[in-house]
Amino acid sequence: MIVLLGVVVFLFAFATSRNANRNISNPKVTFIGENNLFITNETVSKLLIQNYGGVKNVPKETLVLNELENALKSNPMIKTAEVYVAVNGTLSADIEQKTPIARISTNASYYIDDEGSYMPLSENYSARVPLVTGNIEKNNLKNVHKIALKIRNDEFLKKHVFEIHQDINRRLFLKLRKCDFIVELGDEHFLDKKINNLKAFYKKNLKDKTLNNYSKVNLQFENQVICTKI
C-alpha cells in the first residue's frame, strides 16, 4: 500500500513538473461575439509575443497570464480578454472587441463604442454607424453617446438616421435618409418622448406624401412638434 502510494505521488509530481516546463506553442486567438473583425488574429498574437518577449518559447511556469490580459486590454480595440494555457501548452486568448455605435467625423475621426468610450478606426473593417459632426470634445461624449445608443437600439432610428450633429451649445440634430429636413432634438432630456413625436410625424407625412415639404422639424419642446415648411 505504501509502495503504491509512493508510485502515485511520484507520477503526479512528474506530470506536474513536465507540464510546468512544457514550452508555450503559437498563440491561439478566438474572437467572441462580433463577426466583423476590427483587430486581426495576427495583431493579437503579435501583442502577446511583444509583451512577453517571444512567448512561444517561454516555459508555462514563468507566464503571468494577468499581465498578458492587461496588455491585450490596453489595446483600444479590445473590450475584454481572457488568456489561459491548455495542458498541451497552447496559449489561448479569448477576445471580445469593442462595439462601435457612432463615428466622429470632425477634425479627428474615431468611433464611440457602446459604453461611451473612444475607439480608433480600423484598417481592417469599417462599421456602418451614424456619422457625428459639429462641436465634439473627445473627453465629453455623454450627449452624443446617449443619442447614438438610442439609435442603435431603435429599429426606426437605425433604419433612417445617418448623421448626428451637435452644435456649440450642445444641441442635438439628426439627419434622416431620403429626407430634406433636419430634426432638432435640443438637449438630451426627454428623448423617448421626442423620438415618439418624430415617429408620429414621419408616419403621418409619409402617408400624406408631404415629408419633403419641410426644411426643419423641431422637437426640442417635450409636447410639441414645430415644423418649418420649405
N, C-alpha and C positions, 0 to 999 in steps of 0.2 A: 504493500500500500504506500509506504514511504517512498519507495523507488518510483512507483507510478506518478506520485505527486511531484517528485523531483523532475521527471521527464516532462510533465505538463508545464511546469514553471519554466523549464529550460526552453521548450518550444515557443512559449508565449513571449519570453524575453528575446529570443532570436528573431521572431517575426516582427516584434515591435521595433527592434534595432534595425532590422533590414528595411522596414517600411519608412522609418525616420530618415534613413540615409539614402533612400531612393531619390535620384535626381528628378527635378521637375521637367516635364516634357513641354512641348509647344503649347501655349495657352489655348483653351477652347472658349470661345465667346458666344453667348446666347443672348439674343435681344428679346425682351419681354414686351408683349403688347403691340405697339405700333409697328406696322409692316414697312412703312417708308423710313428708310434709314438716313438720318441727318449726320450720323457719325458711323464710320465703317468699321468692320471687323478688324481690318489691318491697323486702323488708328488706335483702337482699344488695346490690341496686342502690343503695339509699339509703346503705349503708355505704361503697360505692365512691365515691359522689359526695361524701359528707360528708368523707371522708378525702383527697379531692383537690380540694376547693373547686370543685365544678362540673366534674367530669371529662369530661363530654360535649363541652366546648368547649376542652379542653386539647390543644395540639399533641403528637403522638406522641413527639417527641424529648425532651420535658420529663417524660414519665411515668417514674416509678420503680416498676416492677412489683413489686419486692421489698417495698417499703413497703406497697403495696396488699394484697399477700398476707398480710403480717404483721397489717395492720389487720383483715382478714377472720378470720384465725386467732385473733385476740384475743376474738372472739365465742365465748361458752361453749357454743354450739350446734354450732360448726363444728370438725371434726377436721382436715381438710386443705383447702387452697385453692391453686389454680394460676391465675394471671392472665396473660393474653397478649393481644397486639393483632394482628388479622388484617391482611392487605395493604390491604383496603378501609377500614381504620380502625375496625373493630368491636372494642371492648374486650370480651373474653370472660373469664368466670370459671367454672372447673370446681370444684364444691363437693362435698365429702364430709362428711355430717353425722356427729355422734357417734351411737353406738348405745346406747340405754338398756337396762339389764338388770334394774333394780330401782328401786322408787320409795320413798324415805324418807317416812314419814308419822308424824312426831312433832310437836314444836312448830314445826318447819320442814318444808317439802315441796319435794323436788327428786329428780332421778334420780341413779343411779350409772351411768356408762357402762361399756362392756366393758373399759376399761383401768383402771377403779377411780377415775375422776375425777368431780368434781362436774359435773352438767349441770342447768340450770334446767328447770322445767316450761315447756311451750309452750302458748300460747293457740290455736295452730293445729291441734295434734293431741295426743291423749293415748295413750301407749303402754300396751299390755296386758302388764304385767310384774308380778311379785310385789311386794306391799307389804312394807315393812320397818318394824317397830315396836320400841319399847323404848328401851334406853340407847345412843344413837348419837351419835358425835362426828364432825363433818364432816371433820376433819383426820385421822381414823383409821378408815378404811373397809375395812381389809385383810380382816378376818374376813367381813364381810358380802359384800364383793366376791367372795371365794373361793367361798362357797356359792351366791351369785347366778349366777356364771359356770357353776358345776356344773349348776345348774337349767336354765340356758339351753341347755346342750349335751347334756342328757339328756332323751329323749323322755318317759320315765315321770315324771320330776320336773316337766318343763314342763307336762305334762297335769294333774298332781294338786296341785302346791304353789301356794298362793295367798298365803301370808304367811310371812315370816321374822321371828323375834323374837330380839333379843339382850338378855340381862338385864345387870344392873350388874356381874356377874362375867365378862361377855363369853362366857357360854354361849349356844349357839345352839339355837333351837327352830323347828320347822316346823309349819304347819297345812295340812291336805290338804282338798280339796274333797270334800263328801259324807261326811266322817268326823268323828266327835265327839272323837276322841283327839288329843292333842298329841304330837309327836315330839321327843324330847330328843336332840340330837346331841352336846351338850357342847362341847368346843373344836373347832377346825378340823382337827385331826390325824386321819389315817386315814379321810378322808371317803369314799373309794371303798369301803372295807370296810363302813362304816356304811350307806352307801346300798344296797349289795348285800344287807345284812341286812334293811333296810327293804323292799326289793322282794320278798324271800323271804317275809317276814312278811305283806305285803299280799296276795301271790298265794295263799298257803295259806288265810288267813282270808276272803278274797273267795270262794274255792271253798266253804269251810265256812259261809259267810254269818254270820260272827262278828265282823266288823270293828267293829260298834257295841257290842261287849261290853266295850270298853276305854276308859279315860279318858287313859291315857298309855302311850307306847311309848318306853322308854329305850334308846338306842343308844350312849351315851357310852363304854361299855366295848367295846373292839375286837371281842371274840369272843363277846359276849352280847347277847341281846335280852330285856330285862326289861319285862314288861307288867303294868300295873296295871288290874285289872278294875273296872268301874263298880259 
